[in-house]
């Protein structure tokens, strides 16, 4: 894709298996997502993505036929799981990072997903593609609260979408990296409400979640953010 003839990125496919051993017969889902093994791309599967994907797996019956948008998708693990569970999925990443958008498409190909739309949506920008999105039921964001300077841009986009879709919810996971970083004031500013979902309630407090060996899941928080309709 690079007109300058740059070398193709070094790609490794990582598999995750989500299982429900409480069902008879046991239900499971195996997905494969591509990681670009180059520090300039930063397209890796982080613990937040696995935790959010686990939550989606436990909500698979609710997801069927819902319209789901993933923000900052990158490797797209949560969006791919949602699509494999029967949701109509739109994957998005910054319009300024075509390599990330290409990786979203690569993830779809790896999982036989032909009907997933990939869009360039830049946080904080009210673009025509953002305005023209179809009616949404669920918005996903895995580790989108990574850089503090991006926090408000993320919530500007989320607030815009929730105002357009008042019944929708934003399901997001983020990893605590500093006690000084908080989105509480921004949630208040943009009139959003937040509910914590404890990891143990959906089986995400385990080591080697979904067959992964990712460290740090103990510091991951799962949130459900909605429009504050109080006032």
C-alpha contacts under 8 A as a table, 3 or more apart, distances in Angstrom:
res1	aa1	res2	aa2	distance
2	X	5	X	5.52
2	X	6	X	5.93
3	X	6	X	7.71
9	X	36	X	6.35
9	X	37	X	7.34
9	X	38	X	7.24
10	X	36	X	5.75
10	X	37	X	5.40
10	X	38	X	6.85
11	X	34	X	6.20
11	X	35	X	5.59
11	X	36	X	4.64
11	X	37	X	5.87
12	X	34	X	5.60
12	X	35	X	5.31
12	X	36	X	6.59
12	X	37	X	7.00
13	X	32	X	6.16
13	X	33	X	5.45
13	X	34	X	4.34
13	X	35	X	6.08
14	X	32	X	5.48
14	X	33	X	5.45
14	X	34	X	6.28
14	X	35	X	7.17
15	X	30	X	6.83
15	X	31	X	5.67
15	X	32	X	4.37
15	X	33	X	6.56
15	X	211	X	7.94
16	X	30	X	5.63
16	X	31	X	5.47
16	X	32	X	6.44
16	X	210	X	5.30
16	X	211	X	5.74
16	X	212	X	6.51
17	X	28	X	6.79
17	X	29	X	5.53
17	X	30	X	4.27
17	X	31	X	6.52
17	X	210	X	4.83
17	X	211	X	6.02
18	X	28	X	5.42
18	X	29	X	5.11
18	X	30	X	6.38
18	X	54	X	6.87
18	X	57	X	6.91
18	X	210	X	5.01
18	X	211	X	7.94
19	X	26	X	7.28
19	X	27	X	5.72
19	X	28	X	4.05
19	X	29	X	6.39
19	X	210	X	7.49
20	X	23	X	6.01
20	X	26	X	5.92
20	X	27	X	5.21
20	X	28	X	6.14
21	X	24	X	7.59
21	X	26	X	5.15
21	X	27	X	6.86
22	X	26	X	6.79
23	X	26	X	4.85
23	X	27	X	6.37
24	X	27	X	7.63
31	X	77	X	7.97
31	X	80	X	7.57
31	X	81	X	7.15
31	X	111	X	6.48
32	X	107	X	7.37
32	X	110	X	6.30
32	X	111	X	6.45
33	X	75	X	6.26
33	X	76	X	7.32
33	X	77	X	6.43
33	X	107	X	5.23
33	X	110	X	6.79
33	X	111	X	7.93
34	X	75	X	6.33
34	X	103	X	7.18
34	X	106	X	6.99
34	X	107	X	6.08
34	X	110	X	7.89
35	X	43	X	5.64
35	X	44	X	5.16
35	X	45	X	6.99
35	X	75	X	6.53
36	X	41	X	6.71
36	X	42	X	7.28
36	X	43	X	5.41
36	X	44	X	6.72
37	X	41	X	7.76
37	X	42	X	7.84
37	X	43	X	7.46
37	X	44	X	7.60
38	X	41	X	5.72
38	X	42	X	6.83
39	X	42	X	5.46
41	X	99	X	7.73
41	X	100	X	7.84
43	X	74	X	6.00
43	X	75	X	6.06
43	X	100	X	7.39
44	X	75	X	6.68
45	X	49	X	6.39
45	X	50	X	7.53
45	X	75	X	6.62
45	X	77	X	7.71
46	X	49	X	5.65
46	X	50	X	7.05
46	X	143	X	7.98
46	X	214	X	7.22
47	X	50	X	5.32
47	X	51	X	6.33
47	X	175	X	7.91
47	X	214	X	5.90
47	X	215	X	6.89
47	X	216	X	6.59
47	X	217	X	5.60
47	X	220	X	7.39
48	X	51	X	5.18
48	X	52	X	6.14
48	X	142	X	5.66
48	X	143	X	5.77
48	X	173	X	5.45
48	X	174	X	5.83
48	X	175	X	6.49
48	X	217	X	7.21
48	X	220	X	6.21
49	X	52	X	5.22
49	X	53	X	6.01
49	X	77	X	6.30
49	X	78	X	6.20
49	X	142	X	5.27
49	X	143	X	7.20
49	X	173	X	7.44
50	X	53	X	5.01
50	X	54	X	6.09
50	X	77	X	7.28
50	X	78	X	7.42
50	X	209	X	7.20
50	X	210	X	7.42
51	X	54	X	5.07
51	X	55	X	6.39
51	X	173	X	7.24
51	X	199	X	7.99
51	X	204	X	5.82
51	X	209	X	7.76
51	X	217	X	7.42
51	X	220	X	7.73
51	X	222	X	7.90
52	X	55	X	5.05
52	X	56	X	6.30
52	X	78	X	6.17
52	X	142	X	6.71
52	X	171	X	7.86
52	X	172	X	6.92
52	X	173	X	6.07
52	X	222	X	7.35
53	X	56	X	5.01
53	X	57	X	6.17
53	X	77	X	6.53
53	X	78	X	4.46
53	X	79	X	7.92
53	X	81	X	6.23
53	X	82	X	7.83
54	X	57	X	5.01
54	X	58	X	6.39
54	X	202	X	7.34
54	X	203	X	7.63
54	X	204	X	6.55
54	X	210	X	7.51
55	X	58	X	5.20
55	X	59	X	6.34
55	X	202	X	6.12
55	X	204	X	7.63
56	X	59	X	4.96
56	X	60	X	5.99
56	X	63	X	7.69
56	X	78	X	7.13
56	X	81	X	6.95
56	X	82	X	6.29
57	X	60	X	5.05
57	X	81	X	6.94
57	X	82	X	7.53
57	X	85	X	7.40
58	X	202	X	6.55
59	X	62	X	5.41
59	X	63	X	6.30
60	X	63	X	5.00
60	X	64	X	6.56
60	X	82	X	7.38
60	X	85	X	5.45
60	X	86	X	7.79
61	X	64	X	5.68
61	X	85	X	7.62
62	X	66	X	7.71
63	X	66	X	5.31
63	X	82	X	6.78
63	X	85	X	6.58
63	X	86	X	6.50
63	X	87	X	5.43
64	X	85	X	6.20
64	X	86	X	4.42
64	X	87	X	4.92
65	X	86	X	5.80
65	X	87	X	4.75
65	X	88	X	6.09
66	X	86	X	7.79
66	X	87	X	4.94
66	X	88	X	5.93
66	X	136	X	7.73
66	X	137	X	5.98
66	X	138	X	7.51
67	X	87	X	5.96
67	X	88	X	4.71
67	X	89	X	5.93
67	X	90	X	7.85
67	X	135	X	7.23
67	X	136	X	5.15
67	X	137	X	5.33
67	X	138	X	6.58
68	X	79	X	7.78
68	X	82	X	7.63
68	X	87	X	6.56
68	X	88	X	6.04
68	X	89	X	4.79
68	X	90	X	6.19
68	X	136	X	6.08
68	X	137	X	6.06
68	X	138	X	4.84
68	X	139	X	5.72
68	X	140	X	7.33
69	X	79	X	7.61
69	X	89	X	5.85
69	X	90	X	4.72
69	X	91	X	5.95
69	X	92	X	7.32
69	X	136	X	7.15
69	X	138	X	6.50
69	X	139	X	4.82
69	X	140	X	6.07
70	X	73	X	5.67
70	X	76	X	7.80
70	X	78	X	7.69
70	X	79	X	5.93
70	X	89	X	7.67
70	X	90	X	6.36
70	X	91	X	5.04
70	X	92	X	5.91
70	X	139	X	5.77
70	X	140	X	4.45
70	X	141	X	5.90
71	X	91	X	6.80
71	X	92	X	5.23
71	X	93	X	5.99
71	X	121	X	7.78
71	X	139	X	7.29
71	X	140	X	6.03
71	X	141	X	5.24
71	X	142	X	7.84
71	X	144	X	7.75
72	X	92	X	5.88
72	X	93	X	4.30
72	X	94	X	6.76
72	X	141	X	6.60
72	X	142	X	7.43
72	X	144	X	6.53
73	X	76	X	4.63
73	X	77	X	7.80
73	X	79	X	7.32
73	X	91	X	6.02
73	X	92	X	5.65
73	X	93	X	5.55
73	X	100	X	7.92
73	X	104	X	6.88
73	X	141	X	7.41
73	X	142	X	7.50
74	X	93	X	6.52
74	X	100	X	5.20
74	X	101	X	6.98
74	X	103	X	6.39
74	X	104	X	5.94
75	X	100	X	7.71
75	X	103	X	6.22
75	X	104	X	6.01
75	X	107	X	6.64
76	X	79	X	5.24
76	X	80	X	5.91
76	X	91	X	7.21
76	X	104	X	5.89
76	X	107	X	6.59
77	X	80	X	5.19
77	X	81	X	6.21
77	X	107	X	7.96
78	X	81	X	5.17
78	X	82	X	6.21
78	X	140	X	7.60
78	X	142	X	7.67
79	X	82	X	5.03
79	X	83	X	6.17
79	X	89	X	6.59
79	X	90	X	7.71
79	X	91	X	6.61
79	X	140	X	7.64
80	X	83	X	5.07
80	X	84	X	6.10
80	X	107	X	7.34
80	X	108	X	6.90
80	X	111	X	7.57
81	X	84	X	5.06
81	X	85	X	6.16
82	X	85	X	5.04
82	X	86	X	6.63
82	X	87	X	5.55
82	X	89	X	7.08
83	X	86	X	5.22
83	X	87	X	4.75
83	X	88	X	6.17
83	X	89	X	5.72
83	X	113	X	7.59
83	X	116	X	7.63
84	X	87	X	7.23
84	X	113	X	7.92
88	X	115	X	7.81
88	X	116	X	7.04
89	X	115	X	7.98
89	X	116	X	5.40
89	X	117	X	6.75
90	X	116	X	5.73
90	X	117	X	4.73
90	X	118	X	5.84
90	X	119	X	7.26
91	X	104	X	6.80
91	X	116	X	7.14
91	X	117	X	6.13
91	X	118	X	4.77
91	X	119	X	6.30
92	X	101	X	7.03
92	X	104	X	7.83
92	X	118	X	5.62
92	X	119	X	4.76
92	X	120	X	5.53
92	X	121	X	5.84
93	X	97	X	7.22
93	X	100	X	6.55
93	X	101	X	6.07
93	X	119	X	6.87
93	X	120	X	5.36
93	X	121	X	5.62
93	X	122	X	6.75
94	X	97	X	5.41
94	X	98	X	7.72
94	X	100	X	7.77
94	X	101	X	7.79
94	X	120	X	5.22
94	X	121	X	5.02
94	X	122	X	4.28
94	X	123	X	7.04
95	X	98	X	6.56
95	X	101	X	7.97
95	X	119	X	7.59
95	X	120	X	3.87
95	X	121	X	5.33
95	X	122	X	5.52
96	X	120	X	7.57
96	X	122	X	7.34
97	X	100	X	5.52
97	X	101	X	6.73
98	X	101	X	4.97
98	X	102	X	6.11
98	X	120	X	7.92
99	X	102	X	4.98
99	X	103	X	6.26
100	X	103	X	4.99
100	X	104	X	6.38
101	X	104	X	5.03
101	X	105	X	6.53
101	X	118	X	6.83
101	X	119	X	7.35
101	X	120	X	7.00
102	X	105	X	5.13
102	X	106	X	6.22
103	X	106	X	4.76
103	X	107	X	6.16
104	X	107	X	5.15
104	X	108	X	6.48
104	X	118	X	6.92
105	X	108	X	5.10
105	X	109	X	6.31
105	X	118	X	6.88
106	X	109	X	5.09
106	X	110	X	6.20
107	X	110	X	5.12
107	X	111	X	6.50
108	X	111	X	5.33
108	X	112	X	6.14
108	X	113	X	4.86
108	X	114	X	6.95
108	X	116	X	7.14
109	X	112	X	5.16
109	X	113	X	6.00
109	X	114	X	7.31
110	X	113	X	7.78
113	X	116	X	6.29
119	X	129	X	7.54
120	X	129	X	7.85
121	X	125	X	7.70
121	X	127	X	7.42
121	X	129	X	7.15
121	X	130	X	6.63
122	X	125	X	5.75
123	X	150	X	7.85
123	X	153	X	5.12
123	X	154	X	5.22
123	X	156	X	7.43
123	X	157	X	5.79
124	X	152	X	7.57
124	X	153	X	4.06
124	X	154	X	6.20
124	X	155	X	7.73
124	X	156	X	5.42
124	X	157	X	5.39
125	X	153	X	7.85
125	X	157	X	7.18
126	X	130	X	6.12
126	X	131	X	6.80
126	X	157	X	7.45
127	X	130	X	5.18
127	X	131	X	6.33
128	X	131	X	5.05
128	X	132	X	6.00
129	X	132	X	5.17
129	X	133	X	6.29
130	X	133	X	5.50
133	X	136	X	7.87
135	X	164	X	7.90
135	X	165	X	6.47
136	X	139	X	7.30
136	X	165	X	6.23
136	X	168	X	6.32
137	X	165	X	7.42
137	X	167	X	7.01
137	X	168	X	4.55
137	X	169	X	6.70
138	X	168	X	5.38
138	X	169	X	5.08
138	X	170	X	5.94
138	X	171	X	7.12
139	X	158	X	7.95
139	X	168	X	7.37
139	X	169	X	6.16
139	X	170	X	4.57
139	X	171	X	6.12
140	X	170	X	5.79
140	X	171	X	5.01
140	X	172	X	5.76
141	X	144	X	5.71
141	X	170	X	7.47
141	X	171	X	6.45
141	X	172	X	4.67
141	X	173	X	6.74
142	X	172	X	5.60
142	X	173	X	5.20
142	X	174	X	6.50
143	X	146	X	5.78
143	X	172	X	7.42
143	X	173	X	5.80
143	X	174	X	4.54
143	X	175	X	6.65
144	X	147	X	7.96
144	X	151	X	7.81
144	X	154	X	7.24
144	X	172	X	7.97
144	X	174	X	7.03
145	X	148	X	6.86
145	X	150	X	7.06
145	X	151	X	5.67
145	X	154	X	7.70
145	X	174	X	6.16
146	X	150	X	7.60
146	X	151	X	7.82
146	X	174	X	7.50
146	X	175	X	7.88
147	X	150	X	5.49
147	X	151	X	6.86
148	X	151	X	5.26
148	X	181	X	6.94
149	X	152	X	7.21
150	X	153	X	5.26
150	X	154	X	6.21
151	X	154	X	5.31
151	X	155	X	6.42
151	X	183	X	7.08
152	X	155	X	5.03
152	X	156	X	5.97
152	X	186	X	6.61
153	X	156	X	5.03
153	X	157	X	6.40
154	X	157	X	5.34
154	X	158	X	6.24
155	X	158	X	4.77
155	X	159	X	5.72
155	X	186	X	7.48
155	X	187	X	7.52
155	X	190	X	7.42
156	X	159	X	5.19
156	X	160	X	6.14
156	X	190	X	7.40
157	X	160	X	5.19
157	X	161	X	6.30
158	X	161	X	5.16
158	X	162	X	6.10
158	X	170	X	7.36
159	X	162	X	5.11
159	X	163	X	6.10
159	X	190	X	6.45
159	X	191	X	7.95
159	X	192	X	7.27
159	X	227	X	7.34
160	X	163	X	5.28
160	X	164	X	6.41
161	X	164	X	5.08
161	X	165	X	6.00
162	X	165	X	4.69
162	X	166	X	5.14
162	X	167	X	7.44
162	X	168	X	6.11
162	X	169	X	7.32
162	X	226	X	7.07
162	X	227	X	6.07
163	X	166	X	5.31
163	X	227	X	7.11
165	X	168	X	5.43
166	X	226	X	7.99
166	X	227	X	6.47
167	X	226	X	7.98
168	X	226	X	7.02
169	X	224	X	6.54
169	X	225	X	5.88
169	X	226	X	5.14
169	X	227	X	7.95
170	X	223	X	7.99
170	X	224	X	5.64
170	X	225	X	4.92
170	X	226	X	6.33
171	X	222	X	7.50
171	X	223	X	5.98
171	X	224	X	4.76
171	X	225	X	6.50
172	X	222	X	5.90
172	X	223	X	5.34
172	X	224	X	6.48
172	X	225	X	7.84
173	X	220	X	6.54
173	X	221	X	5.43
173	X	222	X	4.46
173	X	223	X	6.15
174	X	220	X	5.53
174	X	221	X	5.46
174	X	222	X	6.83
175	X	217	X	7.90
175	X	219	X	5.63
175	X	220	X	4.31
175	X	221	X	6.26
176	X	179	X	7.24
176	X	219	X	5.66
176	X	220	X	6.33
176	X	221	X	7.46
177	X	181	X	7.79
178	X	181	X	5.56
179	X	182	X	7.60
182	X	185	X	7.42
183	X	186	X	5.21
183	X	187	X	6.09
184	X	187	X	5.17
184	X	188	X	6.43
185	X	188	X	5.15
185	X	189	X	6.22
186	X	189	X	4.89
186	X	190	X	6.16
187	X	190	X	5.32
187	X	191	X	5.95
187	X	192	X	4.91
187	X	193	X	6.67
187	X	194	X	7.80
188	X	191	X	4.98
188	X	192	X	6.05
188	X	193	X	7.63
189	X	192	X	7.78
191	X	227	X	6.50
191	X	228	X	5.29
192	X	225	X	6.61
192	X	226	X	5.69
192	X	227	X	4.69
192	X	228	X	4.71
193	X	225	X	5.53
193	X	226	X	5.25
193	X	227	X	6.00
193	X	228	X	5.15
194	X	223	X	6.48
194	X	224	X	5.71
194	X	225	X	4.45
194	X	226	X	6.50
195	X	223	X	5.64
195	X	224	X	5.26
195	X	225	X	6.50
196	X	221	X	7.36
196	X	222	X	5.96
196	X	223	X	4.68
196	X	224	X	6.54
197	X	201	X	7.37
197	X	221	X	7.57
197	X	222	X	5.29
197	X	223	X	5.78
197	X	224	X	7.27
198	X	201	X	5.64
198	X	202	X	7.70
198	X	221	X	7.59
198	X	222	X	6.87
199	X	202	X	5.82
199	X	203	X	6.29
199	X	204	X	4.90
199	X	205	X	5.28
199	X	221	X	7.50
199	X	222	X	7.02
200	X	203	X	4.92
200	X	204	X	5.77
200	X	205	X	5.19
201	X	204	X	7.68
203	X	206	X	6.72
204	X	209	X	6.60
204	X	217	X	7.91
205	X	209	X	7.91
205	X	217	X	7.01
205	X	218	X	6.65
206	X	209	X	5.76
207	X	213	X	7.30
207	X	215	X	7.97
207	X	217	X	7.85
208	X	211	X	5.18
208	X	212	X	4.69
208	X	213	X	4.70
208	X	214	X	6.68
209	X	212	X	5.40
209	X	213	X	7.27
209	X	214	X	7.93
214	X	217	X	7.42
216	X	219	X	5.73
216	X	220	X	7.19
217	X	220	X	5.17
228	X	231	X	7.26
